[in-house]
Amino acid sequence: MPRPEAKLCFPKQQLLDAFLQAVHEVVELQDQQMTHFVEGGGGFERIDLAIEAARKKRDTARRLYVLHFTADGC
């Protein structure tokens, strides 16, 4: 059975890259938060706010990717 031909979609790739970058940002901030916690440092409120903003960015990137994927069919 022949494989279906892959459809190249640059907007999809850009949206996926943006989503993956946003996920990476959330993970990096959570890592910083854990390091501060283990070392007994402060600044949790600042990190919590940054994590919240990064999660919103991630969620927006995910929604845009899914919307494109479902609308374009790629």
C-alpha positions in Angstrom: 0.0 0.0 0.0 1.6 3.3 -1.0 2.2 5.9 1.7 0.2 9.1 1.4 2.3 12.0 0.3 3.2 14.4 3.0 1.8 17.9 2.6 4.3 20.6 3.5 2.7 23.4 5.4 5.1 26.2 6.5 2.5 28.0 8.7 1.8 24.7 10.5 5.5 24.2 11.1 5.8 27.8 12.4 2.9 27.3 14.7 4.3 24.0 16.0 7.7 25.6 16.6 6.0 28.4 18.5 4.2 25.8 20.6 7.3 23.8 21.3 9.2 26.9 22.3 6.4 27.9 24.7 6.5 24.4 26.3 10.2 24.7 26.7 9.8 28.1 28.4 7.3 26.6 30.9 9.6 23.7 31.7 12.6 26.0 32.1 10.7 28.3 34.5 9.5 25.3 36.5 13.0 24.1 36.7 14.1 27.5 38.1 11.3 27.4 40.6 12.3 23.9 41.8 16.0 25.0 42.1 14.9 28.1 44.2 12.8 25.8 46.4 15.5 23.3 47.0 18.1 26.0 47.7 15.7 27.8 50.0 15.7 31.0 47.9 12.9 33.5 47.6 11.3 35.0 44.6 8.5 32.5 44.3 5.9 35.1 43.5 7.9 36.4 40.6 8.5 32.9 39.2 4.9 32.0 39.7 3.8 35.0 37.7 6.3 34.1 35.0 5.1 30.5 34.9 1.5 31.7 34.6 2.4 34.0 31.7 4.3 31.2 30.0 1.4 28.8 30.4 -0.9 31.3 28.8 1.5 31.7 25.9 1.7 27.9 25.6 -2.0 27.5 25.7 -2.5 30.2 23.0 0.2 28.6 20.8 -1.5 25.2 21.2 -5.0 26.6 20.3 -3.5 28.4 17.2 -1.8 25.2 16.1 -5.0 23.1 16.6 -7.1 25.7 14.8 -4.8 25.7 11.8 -4.5 21.9 11.8 -8.3 21.4 11.8 -9.0 24.3 9.3 -6.3 23.5 6.8 -6.3 19.7 7.1 -2.6 19.5 7.0 
